[in-house]
C-alpha cells in the first residue's frame, strides 16, 4: 500500500482570527509580535481603548496577568522595542571577536 502524498497542515494553538472579527484585537493584544501602534494602524483603536476591550473581554485574573506582562515586556511599544533591539545588538558587537 502506498501512502497518499499531501502537504501536512500546521495547526496553531491560537490561530490569527480575521481582522474584521472583534476577537482580533484580543488576539493581537496577547501576541508579542504585534505592537500597540500596529493595532492602531489596522483598527484605529488606541492603547487605552485596547485596555478597555481587554478588561471587558477576558477574565479578571487573565486581565491582570496580561497587564503585568505588557508592562514588563518592552515589545508592545515600537519605540521601546527598537531601543531594546539596539541595546542587544550593541552588546553582541561588543562581545563579537570576529
N, CA, C and O atoms as a GROMACS GRO file, in nm:
protein
  392
    1UNK      N    1   0.083  -0.118   0.000
    1UNK     CA    2   0.000   0.000   0.000
    1UNK      C    3   0.088   0.124   0.000
    1UNK      O    4   0.186   0.132   0.073
    2UNK      N    5   0.051   0.218  -0.080
    2UNK     CA    6   0.125   0.342  -0.090
    2UNK      C    7   0.050   0.454  -0.020
    2UNK      O    8  -0.072   0.466  -0.032
    3UNK      N    9   0.125   0.537   0.055
    3UNK     CA   10   0.060   0.648   0.124
    3UNK      C   11   0.025   0.758   0.027
    3UNK      O   12   0.096   0.783  -0.071
    4UNK      N   13  -0.085   0.824   0.054
    4UNK     CA   14  -0.124   0.937  -0.029
    4UNK      C   15  -0.034   1.054   0.003
    4UNK      O   16  -0.009   1.082   0.121
    5UNK      N   17   0.014   1.122  -0.096
    5UNK     CA   18   0.100   1.238  -0.074
    5UNK      C   19   0.017   1.364  -0.056
    5UNK      O   20  -0.063   1.400  -0.143
    6UNK      N   21   0.037   1.430   0.054
    6UNK     CA   22  -0.030   1.557   0.077
    6UNK      C   23   0.055   1.640   0.170
    6UNK      O   24   0.135   1.586   0.247
    7UNK      N   25   0.039   1.767   0.163
    7UNK     CA   26   0.112   1.857   0.250
    7UNK      C   27   0.045   1.860   0.385
    7UNK      O   28  -0.076   1.884   0.394
    8UNK      N   29   0.121   1.835   0.492
    8UNK     CA   30   0.058   1.839   0.624
    8UNK      C   31   0.017   1.982   0.662
    8UNK      O   32   0.083   2.079   0.624
    9UNK      N   33  -0.091   1.992   0.735
    9UNK     CA   34  -0.140   2.122   0.778
    9UNK      C   35  -0.082   2.149   0.916
    9UNK      O   36  -0.098   2.070   1.009
   10UNK      N   37  -0.015   2.263   0.927
   10UNK     CA   38   0.040   2.302   1.056
   10UNK      C   39  -0.070   2.368   1.137
   10UNK      O   40  -0.128   2.468   1.095
   11UNK      N   41  -0.097   2.311   1.250
   11UNK     CA   42  -0.202   2.366   1.336
   11UNK      C   43  -0.138   2.457   1.440
   11UNK      O   44  -0.036   2.423   1.501
   12UNK      N   45  -0.198   2.572   1.459
   12UNK     CA   46  -0.151   2.669   1.556
   12UNK      C   47  -0.247   2.668   1.672
   12UNK      O   48  -0.369   2.660   1.653
   13UNK      N   49  -0.193   2.678   1.793
   13UNK     CA   50  -0.280   2.673   1.911
   13UNK      C   51  -0.382   2.786   1.909
   13UNK      O   52  -0.500   2.763   1.931
   14UNK      N   53  -0.336   2.908   1.883
   14UNK     CA   54  -0.426   3.023   1.874
   14UNK      C   55  -0.407   3.090   1.738
   14UNK      O   56  -0.332   3.186   1.726
   15UNK      N   57  -0.475   3.040   1.634
   15UNK     CA   58  -0.457   3.100   1.502
   15UNK      C   59  -0.510   3.243   1.498
   15UNK      O   60  -0.598   3.281   1.575
   16UNK      N   61  -0.454   3.320   1.407
   16UNK     CA   62  -0.496   3.460   1.396
   16UNK      C   63  -0.637   3.468   1.339
   16UNK      O   64  -0.662   3.416   1.230
   17UNK      N   65  -0.729   3.532   1.411
   17UNK     CA   66  -0.864   3.548   1.356
   17UNK      C   67  -0.865   3.654   1.245
   17UNK      O   68  -0.769   3.728   1.227
   18UNK      N   69  -0.974   3.660   1.174
   18UNK     CA   70  -0.991   3.760   1.069
   18UNK      C   71  -0.988   3.899   1.134
   18UNK      O   72  -1.041   3.918   1.243
   19UNK      N   73  -0.926   3.996   1.067
   19UNK     CA   74  -0.911   4.130   1.124
   19UNK      C   75  -1.046   4.199   1.146
   19UNK      O   76  -1.056   4.289   1.229
   20UNK      N   77  -1.149   4.159   1.074
   20UNK     CA   78  -1.282   4.216   1.093
   20UNK      C   79  -1.351   4.162   1.218
   20UNK      O   80  -1.448   4.221   1.266
   21UNK      N   81  -1.302   4.051   1.268
   21UNK     CA   82  -1.359   3.987   1.387
   21UNK      C   83  -1.319   4.066   1.512
   21UNK      O   84  -1.201   4.101   1.526
   22UNK      N   85  -1.412   4.095   1.602
   22UNK     CA   86  -1.376   4.167   1.726
   22UNK      C   87  -1.270   4.094   1.810
   22UNK      O   88  -1.198   4.158   1.886
   23UNK      N   89  -1.261   3.963   1.797
   23UNK     CA   90  -1.162   3.887   1.871
   23UNK      C   91  -1.019   3.914   1.823
   23UNK      O   92  -0.923   3.878   1.891
   24UNK      N   93  -1.004   3.977   1.706
   24UNK     CA   94  -0.870   4.005   1.655
   24UNK      C   95  -0.795   4.098   1.750
   24UNK      O   96  -0.675   4.081   1.770
   25UNK      N   97  -0.862   4.195   1.807
   25UNK     CA   98  -0.796   4.289   1.898
   25UNK      C   99  -0.745   4.216   2.022
   25UNK      O  100  -0.634   4.242   2.067
   26UNK      N  101  -0.825   4.125   2.075
   26UNK     CA  102  -0.782   4.047   2.191
   26UNK      C  103  -0.663   3.959   2.153
   26UNK      O  104  -0.566   3.949   2.228
   27UNK      N  105  -0.671   3.895   2.037
   27UNK     CA  106  -0.561   3.811   1.989
   27UNK      C  107  -0.434   3.894   1.972
   27UNK      O  108  -0.326   3.853   2.014
   28UNK      N  109  -0.447   4.011   1.910
   28UNK     CA  110  -0.330   4.097   1.884
   28UNK      C  111  -0.272   4.151   2.014
   28UNK      O  112  -0.151   4.166   2.026
   29UNK      N  113  -0.358   4.180   2.112
   29UNK     CA  114  -0.309   4.230   2.240
   29UNK      C  115  -0.226   4.123   2.312
   29UNK      O  116  -0.128   4.157   2.378
   30UNK      N  117  -0.263   3.997   2.300
   30UNK     CA  118  -0.186   3.889   2.362
   30UNK      C  119  -0.060   3.857   2.284
   30UNK      O  120   0.039   3.812   2.342
   31UNK      N  121  -0.061   3.880   2.152
   31UNK     CA  122   0.053   3.843   2.068
   31UNK      C  123   0.171   3.937   2.094
   31UNK      O  124   0.156   4.059   2.092
   32UNK      N  125   0.287   3.879   2.119
   32UNK     CA  126   0.405   3.959   2.148
   32UNK      C  127   0.454   4.035   2.025
   32UNK      O  128   0.513   4.142   2.038
   33UNK      N  129   0.432   3.980   1.908
   33UNK     CA  130   0.489   4.042   1.788
   33UNK      C  131   0.404   4.157   1.734
   33UNK      O  132   0.444   4.223   1.638
   34UNK      N  133   0.288   4.182   1.793
   34UNK     CA  134   0.201   4.290   1.747
   34UNK      C  135   0.207   4.405   1.848
   34UNK      O  136   0.172   4.388   1.965
   35UNK      N  137   0.252   4.522   1.802
   35UNK     CA  138   0.263   4.637   1.892
   35UNK      C  139   0.132   4.714   1.897
   35UNK      O  140   0.044   4.694   1.813
   36UNK      N  141   0.120   4.799   1.997
   36UNK     CA  142   0.000   4.883   2.007
   36UNK      C  143  -0.012   4.975   1.886
   36UNK      O  144  -0.122   5.007   1.842
   37UNK      N  145   0.101   5.018   1.832
   37UNK     CA  146   0.099   5.105   1.714
   37UNK      C  147   0.040   5.032   1.594
   37UNK      O  148  -0.036   5.091   1.516
   38UNK      N  149   0.075   4.904   1.579
   38UNK     CA  150   0.020   4.826   1.467
   38UNK      C  151  -0.130   4.805   1.486
   38UNK      O  152  -0.206   4.809   1.388
   39UNK      N  153  -0.174   4.783   1.608
   39UNK     CA  154  -0.317   4.767   1.635
   39UNK      C  155  -0.391   4.895   1.597
   39UNK      O  156  -0.499   4.890   1.538
   40UNK      N  157  -0.332   5.011   1.631
   40UNK     CA  158  -0.394   5.139   1.597
   40UNK      C  159  -0.400   5.160   1.446
   40UNK      O  160  -0.500   5.208   1.393
   41UNK      N  161  -0.292   5.122   1.376
   41UNK     CA  162  -0.290   5.136   1.230
   41UNK      C  163  -0.398   5.051   1.163
   41UNK      O  164  -0.463   5.095   1.069
   42UNK      N  165  -0.416   4.928   1.213
   42UNK     CA  166  -0.509   4.835   1.149
   42UNK      C  167  -0.654   4.853   1.191
   42UNK      O  168  -0.744   4.831   1.111
   43UNK      N  169  -0.678   4.894   1.318
   43UNK     CA  170  -0.816   4.902   1.366
   43UNK      C  171  -0.859   5.042   1.407
   43UNK      O  172  -0.979   5.069   1.417
   44UNK      N  173  -0.763   5.131   1.430
   44UNK     CA  174  -0.796   5.265   1.476
   44UNK      C  175  -0.816   5.274   1.627
   44UNK      O  176  -0.851   5.380   1.678
   45UNK      N  177  -0.793   5.163   1.700
   45UNK     CA  178  -0.811   5.161   1.846
   45UNK      C  179  -0.680   5.204   1.913
   45UNK      O  180  -0.574   5.153   1.880
   46UNK      N  181  -0.690   5.297   2.008
   46UNK     CA  182  -0.572   5.342   2.082
   46UNK      C  183  -0.538   5.240   2.190
   46UNK      O  184  -0.613   5.145   2.214
   47UNK      N  185  -0.425   5.260   2.255
   47UNK     CA  186  -0.383   5.169   2.362
   47UNK      C  187  -0.486   5.165   2.474
   47UNK      O  188  -0.518   5.058   2.526
   48UNK      N  189  -0.537   5.282   2.513
   48UNK     CA  190  -0.636   5.285   2.621
   48UNK      C  191  -0.766   5.214   2.581
   48UNK      O  192  -0.829   5.150   2.665
   49UNK      N  193  -0.805   5.225   2.454
   49UNK     CA  194  -0.924   5.153   2.407
   49UNK      C  195  -0.900   5.002   2.408
   49UNK      O  196  -0.989   4.925   2.443
   50UNK      N  197  -0.778   4.961   2.371
   50UNK     CA  198  -0.745   4.818   2.374
   50UNK      C  199  -0.750   4.767   2.518
   50UNK      O  200  -0.798   4.656   2.543
   51UNK      N  201  -0.700   4.846   2.612
   51UNK     CA  202  -0.704   4.807   2.754
   51UNK      C  203  -0.849   4.790   2.800
   51UNK      O  204  -0.880   4.694   2.870
   52UNK      N  205  -0.936   4.882   2.760
   52UNK     CA  206  -1.078   4.870   2.797
   52UNK      C  207  -1.141   4.745   2.736
   52UNK      O  208  -1.219   4.675   2.802
   53UNK      N  209  -1.108   4.716   2.610
   53UNK     CA  210  -1.160   4.597   2.544
   53UNK      C  211  -1.112   4.471   2.615
   53UNK      O  212  -1.189   4.378   2.637
   54UNK      N  213  -0.984   4.470   2.651
   54UNK     CA  214  -0.929   4.354   2.722
   54UNK      C  215  -0.996   4.337   2.859
   54UNK      O  216  -1.025   4.225   2.900
   55UNK      N  217  -1.019   4.447   2.927
   55UNK     CA  218  -1.083   4.440   3.059
   55UNK      C  219  -1.223   4.378   3.048
   55UNK      O  220  -1.264   4.300   3.134
   56UNK      N  221  -1.296   4.413   2.942
   56UNK     CA  222  -1.432   4.360   2.923
   56UNK      C  223  -1.431   4.216   2.870
   56UNK      O  224  -1.522   4.138   2.901
   57UNK      N  225  -1.329   4.180   2.792
   57UNK     CA  226  -1.332   4.055   2.716
   57UNK      C  227  -1.274   3.935   2.788
   57UNK      O  228  -1.315   3.822   2.763
   58UNK      N  229  -1.178   3.958   2.877
   58UNK     CA  230  -1.113   3.844   2.942
   58UNK      C  231  -1.145   3.843   3.091
   58UNK      O  232  -1.192   3.942   3.147
   59UNK      N  233  -1.120   3.730   3.153
   59UNK     CA  234  -1.145   3.717   3.297
   59UNK      C  235  -1.055   3.812   3.374
   59UNK      O  236  -0.947   3.847   3.326
   60UNK      N  237  -1.097   3.855   3.494
   60UNK     CA  238  -1.016   3.950   3.572
   60UNK      C  239  -0.873   3.902   3.598
   60UNK      O  240  -0.779   3.981   3.589
   61UNK      N  241  -0.856   3.774   3.629
   61UNK     CA  242  -0.721   3.722   3.654
   61UNK      C  243  -0.637   3.726   3.526
   61UNK      O  244  -0.518   3.757   3.531
   62UNK      N  245  -0.699   3.695   3.414
   62UNK     CA  246  -0.629   3.699   3.286
   62UNK      C  247  -0.592   3.842   3.250
   62UNK      O  248  -0.484   3.867   3.196
   63UNK      N  249  -0.681   3.935   3.279
   63UNK     CA  250  -0.651   4.076   3.251
   63UNK      C  251  -0.533   4.123   3.334
   63UNK      O  252  -0.445   4.191   3.282
   64UNK      N  253  -0.530   4.088   3.463
   64UNK     CA  254  -0.417   4.128   3.549
   64UNK      C  255  -0.286   4.067   3.498
   64UNK      O  256  -0.183   4.134   3.495
   65UNK      N  257  -0.291   3.942   3.458
   65UNK     CA  258  -0.173   3.876   3.403
   65UNK      C  259  -0.126   3.945   3.276
   65UNK      O  260  -0.007   3.967   3.256
   66UNK      N  261  -0.221   3.980   3.189
   66UNK     CA  262  -0.188   4.048   3.064
   66UNK      C  263  -0.126   4.185   3.091
   66UNK      O  264  -0.026   4.221   3.028
   67UNK      N  265  -0.184   4.263   3.183
   67UNK     CA  266  -0.131   4.397   3.215
   67UNK      C  267   0.010   4.387   3.271
   67UNK      O  268   0.098   4.465   3.235
   68UNK      N  269   0.032   4.290   3.359
   68UNK     CA  270   0.165   4.270   3.415
   68UNK      C  271   0.264   4.235   3.305
   68UNK      O  272   0.376   4.286   3.303
   69UNK      N  273   0.222   4.150   3.215
   69UNK     CA  274   0.308   4.106   3.106
   69UNK      C  275   0.339   4.221   3.011
   69UNK      O  276   0.454   4.238   2.969
   70UNK      N  277   0.239   4.300   2.977
   70UNK     CA  278   0.258   4.413   2.885
   70UNK      C  279   0.349   4.518   2.948
   70UNK      O  280   0.433   4.576   2.879
   71UNK      N  281   0.333   4.544   3.077
   71UNK     CA  282   0.416   4.644   3.143
   71UNK      C  283   0.561   4.598   3.159
   71UNK      O  284   0.651   4.682   3.161
   72UNK      N  285   0.584   4.470   3.172
   72UNK     CA  286   0.720   4.420   3.187
   72UNK      C  287   0.792   4.404   3.055
   72UNK      O  288   0.913   4.425   3.047
   73UNK      N  289   0.719   4.369   2.952
   73UNK     CA  290   0.781   4.350   2.820
   73UNK      C  291   0.788   4.483   2.748
   73UNK      O  292   0.696   4.564   2.755
   74UNK      N  293   0.898   4.503   2.678
   74UNK     CA  294   0.914   4.629   2.608
   74UNK      C  295   0.870   4.619   2.463
   74UNK      O  296   0.880   4.717   2.389
   75UNK      N  297   0.822   4.504   2.420
   75UNK     CA  298   0.795   4.486   2.278
   75UNK      C  299   0.656   4.529   2.234
   75UNK      O  300   0.628   4.530   2.115
   76UNK      N  301   0.568   4.566   2.327
   76UNK     CA  302   0.434   4.610   2.288
   76UNK      C  303   0.435   4.755   2.240
   76UNK      O  304   0.336   4.801   2.183
   77UNK      N  305   0.544   4.826   2.262
   77UNK     CA  306   0.558   4.963   2.216
   77UNK      C  307   0.675   4.969   2.119
   77UNK      O  308   0.785   4.927   2.152
   78UNK      N  309   0.651   5.019   2.000
   78UNK     CA  310   0.751   5.016   1.895
   78UNK      C  311   0.882   5.086   1.935
   78UNK      O  312   0.989   5.032   1.910
   79UNK      N  313   0.875   5.203   1.998
   79UNK     CA  314   0.997   5.275   2.035
   79UNK      C  315   1.078   5.198   2.138
   79UNK      O  316   1.201   5.190   2.128
   80UNK      N  317   1.010   5.142   2.238
   80UNK     CA  318   1.081   5.064   2.338
   80UNK      C  319   1.142   4.939   2.275
   80UNK      O  320   1.253   4.899   2.311
   81UNK      N  321   1.071   4.879   2.181
   81UNK     CA  322   1.121   4.759   2.114
   81UNK      C  323   1.246   4.793   2.034
   81UNK      O  324   1.346   4.722   2.042
   82UNK      N  325   1.241   4.902   1.957
   82UNK     CA  326   1.356   4.941   1.877
   82UNK      C  327   1.475   4.973   1.967
   82UNK      O  328   1.589   4.938   1.934
   83UNK      N  329   1.450   5.039   2.080
   83UNK     CA  330   1.557   5.072   2.174
   83UNK      C  331   1.619   4.945   2.232
   83UNK      O  332   1.741   4.934   2.242
   84UNK      N  333   1.536   4.848   2.270
   84UNK     CA  334   1.588   4.724   2.327
   84UNK      C  335   1.667   4.646   2.222
   84UNK      O  336   1.766   4.581   2.256
   85UNK      N  337   1.624   4.652   2.096
   85UNK     CA  338   1.699   4.584   1.989
   85UNK      C  339   1.836   4.648   1.971
   85UNK      O  340   1.935   4.578   1.948
   86UNK      N  341   1.843   4.781   1.981
   86UNK     CA  342   1.972   4.849   1.969
   86UNK      C  343   2.065   4.808   2.082
   86UNK      O  344   2.184   4.787   2.060
   87UNK      N  345   2.011   4.796   2.206
   87UNK     CA  346   2.092   4.752   2.318
   87UNK      C  347   2.145   4.611   2.297
   87UNK      O  348   2.262   4.584   2.325
   88UNK      N  349   2.061   4.523   2.247
   88UNK     CA  350   2.102   4.385   2.225
   88UNK      C  351   2.211   4.378   2.118
   88UNK      O  352   2.311   4.309   2.135
   89UNK      N  353   2.191   4.450   2.008
   89UNK     CA  354   2.290   4.444   1.900
   89UNK      C  355   2.420   4.508   1.942
   89UNK      O  356   2.527   4.462   1.900
   90UNK      N  357   2.416   4.613   2.024
   90UNK     CA  358   2.540   4.674   2.070
   90UNK      C  359   2.615   4.580   2.164
   90UNK      O  360   2.738   4.576   2.162
   91UNK      N  361   2.543   4.504   2.247
   91UNK     CA  362   2.607   4.406   2.335
   91UNK      C  363   2.670   4.295   2.254
   91UNK      O  364   2.779   4.247   2.286
   92UNK      N  365   2.602   4.253   2.148
   92UNK     CA  366   2.656   4.147   2.062
   92UNK      C  367   2.783   4.197   1.994
   92UNK      O  368   2.881   4.123   1.985
   93UNK      N  369   2.782   4.319   1.947
   93UNK     CA  370   2.900   4.374   1.879
   93UNK      C  371   3.018   4.386   1.975
   93UNK      O  372   3.133   4.363   1.936
   94UNK      N  373   2.992   4.422   2.100
   94UNK     CA  374   3.099   4.432   2.199
   94UNK      C  375   3.162   4.296   2.227
   94UNK      O  376   3.283   4.286   2.250
   95UNK      N  377   3.080   4.193   2.224
   95UNK     CA  378   3.128   4.058   2.253
   95UNK      C  379   3.174   3.985   2.128
   95UNK      O  380   3.222   3.872   2.137
   96UNK      N  381   3.162   4.046   2.015
   96UNK     CA  382   3.198   3.982   1.888
   96UNK      C  383   3.348   3.994   1.865
   96UNK      O  384   3.399   4.106   1.853
   97UNK      N  385   3.417   3.884   1.860
   97UNK     CA  386   3.562   3.886   1.844
   97UNK      C  387   3.605   3.857   1.700
   97UNK      O  388   3.725   3.852   1.673
   98UNK      N  389   3.514   3.838   1.612
   98UNK     CA  390   3.550   3.802   1.476
   98UNK      C  391   3.559   3.920   1.386
   98UNK      O  392   3.589   3.905   1.267
   0.00000   0.00000   0.00000
